[in-house]
């Protein structure tokens, strides 16, 4: 079995309200490529995922964001959903965690509404990214360029618009991590 990501450890930062497909699809693809994965959240226990506005499954948290650093990981995945990044951007530990990945020049992948957390962490100025279309003005106001593309890779910042872009998002994430 081909496992180009053996030895890589990837954090998925999420909390209640995460869009389930944006959590589970990249998880499945990275795990299939041999990566070790941790679901990092605001507190221990479980988080509730959603299919848009409908409650879906619950997922067990592996690590608490206040107890880990970017040094523990090779990359960070930020799934979307509306409530998930909105809650995360209010948490200082989550913001610091994201900033540390950028300061360490490690890959970060964010989809849909997840760039709200990137805006709060003040890490997108001068970059080009995509997101759910309603974030366009927020991204531009944060000093970044917004593009309407399935996937965008700006020097290790991988972004996509929505669950329909998961094929392109996951392919680019695997490509970037395979080269790291």
N, C-alpha and C positions, 0 to 999 in steps of 0.2 A: 504494500500500500504506500502510495506517495504521500509523504508528510513533510512538506517544505517548512512548516512552522514548528517542528519539534524543538523544544527548548524555549519557545517564546511564551511569555505570560502576558495576557491581555486583560485589562480591567474594563468592565462594563459599568458605568456609573448611571444609576437609575433609582427612582423611587416610585411611590404610588402614582398611578396615572400614566405610566409608560405605555407607548403604543406596542402591543404585543409582537406584531410581525417585525417591528424595527429592533426588537430585542432578540427574538428567537431565530430569525433568518441569519443575521451575521454570526450569531452564536454557533449555529449549526455548521455554517461554512468554515469558520475558524477552527472549530473543534475537529471537523473532518480533515482539515489540513494539518492537524497535529498540535495546535496551540493549547496551552492550559489557560483556563478562563476563570475569572472571579467576578461574581456579581457584587459590586460595591454599592452601598446605600447609606442613608443617613443614620439608620439604627438597625440592630439585629432583628431577626424575625423573617417576615415575608413582605413582599410588595405586591400590590394588585395591578395587573396589566389590563389594558382595555383594547377593544377593537373600535376605534374612533370613540364613540360615546358609550358603548356597551361594555360592561364589565366582562372580562375574560378570565384568565387563569391567575393564580398566585405563584410567586417564585421565591425560593429561599435565598436569603442574603448570605453571602460568603464572608464578606468583610465590611467593616464600618469605615466610612471615609475619614473619620478623625483618627484612625489607627493605621493608615497606610500612607505611602508617598509614591510619587512617580518613580522613585528609585526601585520600587518593588516590581515594576512593570516595563514591558517593551513598547506598549501602545495603549491607547485609550479609545473606547467606543462610547459615544453618547447617543443612545436611542432617543427618539422624540416622543410625541404625544404632547398635548397642550399642558396638562397639569404637571407632568414630570419635570421638564426644564424650568417651569415657573417656580416650583418648590425648590429645586436645586439652586437656583440663582439667588435665593434668600439665605443660603447656608454658607457661612464663611469658610468652613472646611472644604466644601465642594468647590468653591471658587479657588481656593489656594491649591487644591489638588490639580485642577485644570491648568492654572498658571504654571505650576511646576512642570507639567508635560511640555508646555511651550518653551519654558526656560531651558529645559533639557533637550530640546530639539527632537522630541519623540513624536511619532505619528499620532494624530488625533483624527477620528472619524466621527462626524456629526450629521444626523439626518433630520429632516422635517423641521420641528420647532426647537431642536437641541441648540442651534446657534444662539438662542437667548442666553444660555449659560456662557457661551464664548464672549458675547457682548458684555455681560456682567463682569467677566474676568479680565476684560480690557486687553484681549489678545488678537484682535482681528484688524486693527488699523493697518492700512496699506496692503491688505490681502484681498484676494478674489475668492468668493465662495457663492454657493447657492443654498437654498433653504425652501421651506414652504413659502409660497409667494407673499403671504401676509407679513413676513419678516423683512421684506425688501427695504422698506424705509428705515427700520431699526438698524439694519446692517449698514446702510449707507450713512446714517447719522453717527454710527460708531467708527466711520472712516474707512470702510471697506467697499470694494466693488461687488455688486450683486449680479449674477448671471442666471439666466433661465435655462439650465442644462441639467441632464439626468445626473451627472456626476461632475464634480470639479475637484482637482487636486492642485493645491497651491503649496508646493514645497512641504508635503507631508500632512497638510490639512485637507482631509477628504470630506466633501460634503455632497449631500443629495437632497432632493426636494420632498419626497414622500414615499410611501410603501411601494408605489408602482415603479420606483427607480431602484428597488433593492437588488436586482440582478447586476446593474452597473455599479452600484455602491459596493456590493460584496466583492465583485471581481476586482475593482480598483484597490480595495482594502487588502485583499489577498496578494495582489501584485506588489503593492508598496511594502507589505510586511515580509514578503519573500526576498526582497532585495536588501532589507535591513541587516 
